[in-house]
Amino acid sequence: MIALLFGYMGFLVLLGRQRTATSVQAFRSGNHQLGFWTILIMVTALWSSSLIVVEIDTAYQYGISALWYGVSVALMSVLVSLLMPWFHRYAYISNSDLLGRAFGRGVRRLSGIVIGGTFPIFALSNALAAAIFLQTALSWPLWLSLSVTTLLLIVTIQFAGILSLAQTQGFNLFMVMVGIVYAVHTLDQPFPHPLASMPSQYWHLWGVGHGIIAVWFGMNILNVVCAQAEIQTLAAARHIRHARWATWLSTIWLLVIIAVSTWLGVMTRLLTPDPHMDGLEAFFHIVLAHSSPFWVAILGMAMWSLAIMWCGPLLFSGAISVTQDVIGQSHSLPWLRLGLIVEGIIMVLYGLWRPDQLAWWRVFGLTLRNAAVVGPTLVVLLWKDTFPAKAVLLAIASGIATGLGLNALTGFSATHFVWGINPMWSAATVTLVVLATARLLHQRQRLGAISGLSLWAFLSILLIGYGSPKNILGILLLAMGLLFVGYAWLLTRDRVAYGVKINSLSRSVQSD
């Protein structure tokens, strides 16, 4: 079994070495020459690796209603592809680069720090899943399995960056599919003991509750403008139109993955004598208990592939923001490789610091990311004229301070929040409100700023004071923040259009 695992690692390294990059442009984007099938495999691998882990664990807890989480991710991927022409016009490299070009060096560095610091958090789920498997199958300590996984993906990507990812993701996806097929075969066998009895809501399509489903969709739709790893993959395509078609085709495969992974989670729960066990841990125990050493090794390779498929693109993406936008070494290939190592080290340290608090890590990461990236990116999308950089910095700082401050009031809990509002919603909302207010004031719409801000504050107090349906108070507050931004856009768009028209006329007169 050990020999097979080491052979697998060596083969991955050889795959990564098949391509080499001699320039930052080739390392970062493959010189924008990735074809249709390469993009299809990379996008499918990226979101499949995320969905399989989350779907098994969520279905284990809530039943078939976990399907909605997967659907929300698939919808997000499609929406990203629809926005690609806009990102393409801006010559997209990263969100922090996009914001830096729009708002200056301060915003570039701050958003780059947030992206570089949070992407290892988002990668952590699959790295810990592989670690749990290796701990269960081989009794490896957590630090060893995390370190080996991280070292493997760093070495694999070091040769050619996104080109190495393109070479390895297909094989990783194949290994994961082999593991999934074997897991389905194992859990579909007749077992000697009866299946557990579950409450009726476990079998209901809305059993988890409309509030949580709304949170899933809200969270992933909000992620559309800052899904940097997928946007970078699509931006590396030879033709954006082919990249969009590849994304739409990958969605069909994702729907199959969602259904199969949900079934695996449900069957694991029915076969688990201890309902308090973690979903992934229970899944591994059941599958391993009915596997030969050979299949344990195959499953080990599948779990490593699952971790690398997800962690690789995220750490690579984070390294681009750290190297180019934080350190300022946008033309140095050695610095880009060093940034990848730094991202890997950060992920290992996160995992060893609070390995049992993955839910809290996610809250922490989304709070920072939503405050620093979502609102400013929407500003770039909505307004084409100058927006004060100081206002953007103030908005980001206000959102981060609000989110972390509210989380600190509950002892940085992952489940208990002030007024029941997840800090990630509060952080994003405050950033949006500050940006909308700054926009109105910058365009000398003082009355509009005062009236809009007053109405937003009144409705927010009303919602918090009188309550709202469970789990959706944060989304409602965010929706009001987005409405405030829309209100600011309506009040200032005519002024922008008028200015553009005047400038156009002026240039025309000068040319005449």
C-alpha positions in Angstrom: 0.0 0.0 0.0 2.8 2.4 0.9 4.6 1.5 -2.4 1.5 2.3 -4.4 1.1 5.7 -2.6 4.7 6.7 -3.3 4.4 5.5 -6.9 1.3 7.7 -7.2 3.2 10.7 -5.9 6.1 10.1 -8.2 3.8 9.9 -11.2 2.1 13.2 -10.3 5.5 14.9 -10.1 6.4 13.5 -13.6 3.1 14.8 -15.0 3.8 18.3 -13.6 7.3 18.2 -15.1 6.0 17.5 -18.6 5.5 21.2 -19.1 7.9 24.0 -18.2 7.4 27.8 -18.0 10.2 30.3 -18.7 8.1 33.4 -18.2 5.7 34.8 -15.6 3.0 35.1 -18.3 3.3 31.4 -19.2 3.4 30.3 -15.5 0.5 32.5 -14.6 -1.9 32.1 -17.6 -0.3 29.7 -20.0 0.0 32.6 -22.5 -3.8 32.4 -22.8 -3.5 29.2 -25.0 -5.6 26.7 -23.0 -8.0 24.8 -25.2 -11.7 23.8 -24.7 -11.1 20.3 -23.3 -8.4 21.5 -20.9 -10.7 24.2 -19.5 -13.5 21.7 -19.2 -11.4 19.3 -17.2 -9.9 22.0 -15.0 -13.3 23.6 -14.1 -14.9 20.2 -13.5 -12.0 19.1 -11.3 -12.1 22.4 -9.3 -15.7 22.3 -8.3 -16.0 18.5 -8.1 -13.3 18.4 -5.5 -15.1 21.0 -3.5 -18.5 19.5 -3.8 -17.7 15.9 -3.0 -16.3 16.7 0.5 -19.0 19.2 1.4 -21.9 17.1 -0.1 -21.0 13.9 1.8 -20.7 15.8 5.1 -23.8 17.9 4.6 -26.0 15.0 3.4 -24.8 13.0 6.4 -26.2 15.8 8.7 -29.3 17.0 6.9 -30.3 14.4 4.3 -31.2 14.9 0.7 -31.8 18.6 1.0 -28.0 18.9 0.9 -28.5 18.8 -2.9 -29.3 22.5 -2.8 -25.8 23.4 -1.7 -24.4 21.7 -4.8 -26.9 23.4 -7.0 -25.9 26.8 -5.6 -22.2 26.0 -6.4 -23.1 24.9 -10.0 -25.2 28.1 -10.4 -22.2 30.2 -9.2 -19.9 28.6 -11.8 -22.4 29.4 -14.6 -22.7 33.0 -13.5 -18.9 33.4 -13.4 -18.8 32.2 -17.1 -21.5 34.8 -18.0 -19.3 37.6 -16.5 -16.2 36.5 -18.3 -16.5 38.9 -21.3 -16.5 41.8 -18.7 -13.4 40.3 -16.9 -11.8 39.7 -20.3 -12.2 43.4 -21.2 -10.2 44.3 -18.1 -7.4 41.9 -19.0 -8.0 40.0 -15.8 -5.1 38.7 -13.8 -6.5 38.6 -10.2 -9.1 40.5 -8.2 -6.4 42.3 -6.3 -4.8 43.4 -9.6 -8.2 44.5 -10.9 -8.8 46.6 -7.8 -5.3 47.9 -7.7 -5.6 49.2 -11.3 -8.9 50.9 -10.4 -8.1 52.3 -6.9 -4.3 52.4 -6.5 -1.5 50.7 -4.6 -3.1 50.8 -1.1 -6.2 48.9 -2.2 -4.1 46.5 -4.3 -2.0 45.5 -1.3 -4.8 45.3 1.2 -7.0 43.1 -1.1 -3.9 41.0 -2.0 -3.2 40.4 1.7 -6.8 39.3 2.3 -6.8 37.0 -0.8 -3.4 35.5 0.1 -4.5 35.0 3.7 -7.9 33.5 3.0 -7.3 31.2 0.1 -5.4 28.7 2.3 -8.4 28.8 4.6 -10.8 27.8 1.8 -8.3 25.1 0.6 -8.1 23.7 4.1 -11.3 21.6 3.9 -10.0 19.1 1.4 -6.5 19.1 2.9 -8.0 18.1 6.2 -10.3 15.5 4.5 -7.2 13.8 3.1 -5.5 14.1 6.5 -8.5 12.4 8.2 -8.3 9.6 5.6 -4.6 9.0 6.1 -5.0 9.2 9.8 -7.8 6.6 9.7 -6.1 4.3 7.2 -2.4 4.6 8.1 -2.5 6.2 11.6 -0.4 9.1 10.3 -0.4 12.2 12.6 -2.2 15.3 11.3 1.0 17.3 10.9 2.6 14.6 8.7 -0.4 14.1 6.3 -1.0 17.9 5.9 2.7 18.5 5.2 3.1 15.6 2.7 -0.1 16.7 0.9 1.1 20.3 0.7 4.6 19.4 -0.3 3.2 17.2 -3.1 1.0 19.9 -4.6 3.7 22.6 -4.3 6.3 20.4 -6.1 3.8 19.5 -8.8 2.9 23.1 -9.6 6.4 24.5 -9.2 7.5 23.5 -12.7 5.0 25.4 -14.9 2.2 26.8 -12.8 -1.2 26.7 -14.5 0.3 24.5 -17.2 1.3 22.0 -14.6 -2.2 22.2 -13.2 -3.6 21.5 -16.6 -1.3 18.4 -16.9 -2.3 16.9 -13.5 -6.0 17.8 -13.1 -7.2 15.2 -15.6 -5.4 12.4 -13.8 -6.5 13.6 -10.4 -10.1 13.8 -11.7 -9.8 10.2 -13.0 -8.5 8.9 -9.6 -11.3 10.7 -7.7 -13.9 9.1 -10.0 -12.4 5.7 -9.4 -12.7 6.3 -5.7 -16.3 7.5 -6.0 -17.3 4.4 -8.1 -15.7 2.1 -5.6 -17.4 3.9 -2.7 -20.8 3.6 -4.4 -20.2 -0.1 -5.0 -19.2 -0.6 -1.3 -22.1 1.2 0.2 -24.6 -0.4 -2.2 -23.9 -3.9 -0.8 -26.4 -5.6 1.6 -25.2 -5.1 5.2 -26.0 -7.5 8.1 -27.4 -4.9 10.5 -30.6 -2.9 9.7 -30.4 0.7 8.5 -30.9 3.5 11.0 -34.3 5.1 11.2 -34.3 8.8 10.3 -36.9 11.5 10.8 -39.1 12.4 7.9 -37.5 15.8 7.3 -34.2 13.9 6.5 -35.9 12.7 3.3 -37.6 16.0 2.5 -36.1 18.1 -0.3 -36.4 21.2 1.9 -35.6 19.4 5.2 -32.6 21.5 6.1 -34.9 24.6 6.1 -35.5 27.4 3.6 -33.3 29.7 5.7 -30.1 27.6 5.3 -30.8 27.0 1.6 -31.1 30.7 1.1 -27.8 31.2 2.9 -26.1 28.7 0.6 -27.4 30.4 -2.5 -26.7 33.9 -1.1 -23.1 32.9 -0.2 -22.3 31.4 -3.6 -24.0 34.1 -5.6 -21.9 36.6 -3.6 -18.9 34.6 -4.5 -19.4 35.1 -8.3 -17.4 38.4 -8.5 -14.5 37.0 -6.5 -14.2 33.3 -7.5 -10.6 34.1 -8.5 -9.4 30.6 -9.1 -12.2 29.8 -11.7 -11.9 33.3 -13.3 -8.2 32.8 -13.8 -8.7 29.4 -15.3 -11.3 30.7 -17.8 -9.1 33.8 -18.6 -6.3 31.5 -19.6 -8.4 30.1 -22.4 -7.5 30.6 -26.1 -11.1 31.8 -26.7 -13.4 33.1 -24.1 -16.4 31.7 -25.9 -15.0 28.2 -25.7 -14.3 28.7 -22.0 -17.9 29.6 -21.4 -19.1 26.5 -23.3 -16.7 24.4 -21.4 -18.1 25.7 -18.1 -21.7 25.1 -19.1 -20.8 21.5 -20.1 -19.0 20.9 -16.8 -22.2 21.9 -15.0 -23.9 18.8 -16.3 -21.1 16.7 -14.8 -21.3 18.6 -11.5 -25.0 17.8 -11.2 -24.2 14.1 -11.4 -21.4 14.5 -8.8 -23.9 16.4 -6.5 -26.4 13.6 -6.7 -23.9 10.8 -6.2 -22.1 12.5 -3.3 -25.4 13.3 -1.6 -26.4 9.6 -1.9 -23.0 8.6 -0.3 -23.6 10.9 2.6 -27.1 9.6 3.2 -26.0 6.0 3.1 -23.2 6.7 5.4 -25.6 8.1 8.0 -27.9 5.1 7.7 -25.0 2.7 8.2 -23.4 4.6 11.1 -24.1 3.3 14.6 -22.8 6.6 16.2 -24.8 9.5 14.8 -22.5 12.0 16.6 -19.5 11.0 14.5 -18.2 13.5 11.9 -19.7 12.8 8.4 -16.4 12.3 6.6 -14.9 10.3 9.4 -17.9 8.0 9.4 -17.7 7.6 5.6 -14.0 6.6 5.8 -14.6 4.1 8.6 -17.4 2.3 6.7 -15.6 2.2 3.4 -12.2 1.2 4.9 -13.9 -1.5 7.0 -14.9 -3.3 3.8 -11.8 -2.8 1.7 -8.7 -4.8 0.9 -5.2 -3.2 1.3 -5.1 -2.7 -2.4 -8.3 -0.7 -2.4 -7.3 1.2 0.7 -4.3 2.4 -1.3 -6.5 3.3 -4.3 -8.8 5.3 -2.0 -5.7 6.9 -0.5 -4.6 8.1 -4.0 -8.2 9.3 -4.7 -8.2 11.3 -1.4 -4.9 12.9 -2.2 -6.2 13.7 -5.7 -9.3 15.2 -4.2 -7.1 17.4 -1.9 -4.7 18.5 -4.7 -7.5 19.2 -7.2 -8.9 21.8 -4.8 -5.9 23.0 -2.9 -3.7 23.4 -6.0 -5.7 26.0 -7.9 -6.5 28.0 -4.7 -2.9 28.1 -3.4 -1.7 28.9 -6.9 -4.3 31.7 -7.2 -3.4 33.1 -3.8 0.3 33.0 -4.7 -0.4 35.3 -7.7 -2.0 37.9 -5.4 0.7 37.7 -2.8 3.6 37.9 -5.2 2.3 40.4 -7.7 0.0 42.6 -5.6 1.4 42.5 -2.0 5.2 42.1 -2.6 5.1 43.9 -6.0 7.2 41.3 -7.9 4.9 41.0 -10.9 7.7 40.0 -13.3 9.7 37.6 -11.2 9.2 33.8 -11.7 11.3 32.8 -8.6 9.2 35.1 -6.4 6.0 33.6 -7.8 7.3 30.1 -7.0 8.2 31.4 -3.5 4.7 32.8 -3.1 3.3 29.3 -3.7 5.5 27.9 -1.0 4.4 30.6 1.4 0.7 29.8 0.7 1.3 26.1 1.4 3.0 26.9 4.7 0.2 29.1 5.7 -2.4 26.4 5.0 -0.5 23.9 7.1 -0.2 26.3 10.0 -3.9 27.1 9.8 -4.7 23.3 9.9 -2.5 22.7 12.9 -3.7 25.7 14.8 -7.4 24.8 15.0 -8.0 21.6 13.0 -11.3 20.9 14.7 -12.7 24.4 14.0 -13.1 24.2 10.2 -16.5 25.9 10.4 -15.0 28.9 12.3 -12.1 29.1 9.8 -14.7 29.4 7.0 -16.6 32.1 8.8 -13.3 34.0 9.4 -12.2 33.7 5.8 -15.5 34.7 4.3 -15.8 37.7 6.6 -12.4 39.0 5.4 -12.9 38.1 1.8 -16.5 39.6 1.5 -15.4 42.8 3.1 -12.3 43.4 1.0 -13.2 42.0 -2.4 -17.0 41.8 -3.1 -18.0 45.5 -2.7 -15.0 47.1 -4.5 -15.3 44.7 -7.4 -19.0 45.6 -7.8 -17.9 49.3 -7.8 -15.5 48.5 -10.7 -18.4 46.7 -12.5 -21.0 49.5 -12.0 -19.0 52.8 -12.4 -16.5 53.5 -15.1 -15.4 56.9 -13.9 -13.0 57.8 -11.0 -13.9 56.6 -7.5 -11.8 57.9 -4.6 -9.3 55.4 -3.4 -9.5 56.6 0.2 -13.2 55.8 0.3 -12.5 52.3 -0.9 -9.9 51.8 1.8 -12.2 53.1 4.4 -15.0 50.8 3.2 -12.8 47.7 3.3 -11.4 48.6 6.8 -14.9 49.3 8.1 -16.3 46.0 6.8 -13.4 44.0 8.2 -13.6 45.8 11.6 -17.3 45.3 11.8 -17.2 41.6 10.9 -14.3 40.7 13.2 -15.7 42.9 16.0 -19.0 41.2 16.0 -17.3 37.8 15.8 -15.1 38.7 18.8 -18.2 39.6 20.9 -19.2 35.9 20.8 -15.7 34.6 21.5 -15.1 33.9 17.7 -17.8 31.3 17.7 -18.7 29.5 14.4 -22.3 29.0 15.4 -23.4 31.8 17.8 -23.5 35.3 16.4 -24.7 38.7 17.5 -28.4 39.0 16.6 -28.0 35.7 14.8 -26.2 37.4 11.9 -23.2 35.7 10.4 -20.3 38.2 10.4 -19.7 37.5 6.7 -23.0 39.2 5.9 -22.3 42.1 8.3 -18.8 42.7 6.8 -20.0 42.7 3.2 -23.0 44.9 4.1 -21.0 47.6 5.8 -18.5 47.7 3.0 -21.4 48.2 0.5 -23.0 50.9 2.5 -19.8 52.9 3.0 -19.1 52.6 -0.8 -22.6 53.8 -1.8 -22.4 56.7 0.7 -19.0 57.7 -0.6 -20.2 57.5 -4.2 -23.1 59.9 -3.5 -21.0 62.3 -1.6 -18.3 62.3 -4.2 -20.9 63.1 -6.8 -22.3 65.9 -4.6 -25.5 64.1 -3.9 -25.6 65.0 -0.2 -29.3 64.9 0.1 -29.4 61.5 -1.6 -26.7 60.2 0.7 -28.5 61.3 3.8 -31.9 60.0 2.8 -30.5 56.7 1.5 -28.4 56.1 4.6 -31.2 57.0 6.9 -33.6 54.7 5.2 -31.1 51.8 5.2 -30.4 52.4 8.9 -34.1 52.6 9.8 -34.9 49.3 7.9 -31.9 47.6 9.4 -33.0 48.5 13.0 -36.5 47.5 12.2 -35.4 44.1 10.9 -33.1 43.5 13.9 -35.5 44.8 16.5 -38.6 42.9 15.3 -36.8 39.8 14.0 -37.1 37.9 10.7 -37.4 34.4 9.5 -34.7 32.1 10.9 -31.2 32.2 9.3 -32.0 34.9 6.6 -31.6 38.1 8.7 -28.1 38.5 7.4 -29.1 38.0 3.8 -31.9 40.5 4.2 -29.5 43.1 5.6 -27.1 42.4 2.7 -30.0 42.8 0.2 -30.7 46.2 1.6 -27.0 47.1 1.3 -27.2 46.1 -2.4 -30.3 48.1 -2.8 -28.5 51.1 -1.4 -25.7 50.6 -3.9 -28.4 50.4 -6.7 -29.9 53.5 -5.4 -26.5 55.3 -5.5 -26.0 54.0 -9.1 -29.4 55.4 -10.2 -28.7 58.8 -8.8 -25.2 59.1 -10.3 -25.4 57.2 -13.6 -26.9 60.1 -15.5 -24.1 62.3 -14.3 -21.5 59.8 -15.5 -23.2 59.4 -18.9 -23.5 63.2 -19.2 -19.8 63.5 -18.5 -18.8 60.8 -21.0 -21.0 62.5 -23.6 -19.4 65.9 -23.0 -15.9 64.5 -23.2 -16.8 62.7 -26.4 -18.2 65.9 -27.9 -15.2 67.8 -26.8 -12.8 65.4 -28.5 -15.0 65.5 -31.6 -14.8 69.3 -31.7 -11.0 69.3 -31.2 -10.5 66.8 -34.0 -12.7 68.9 -36.3 
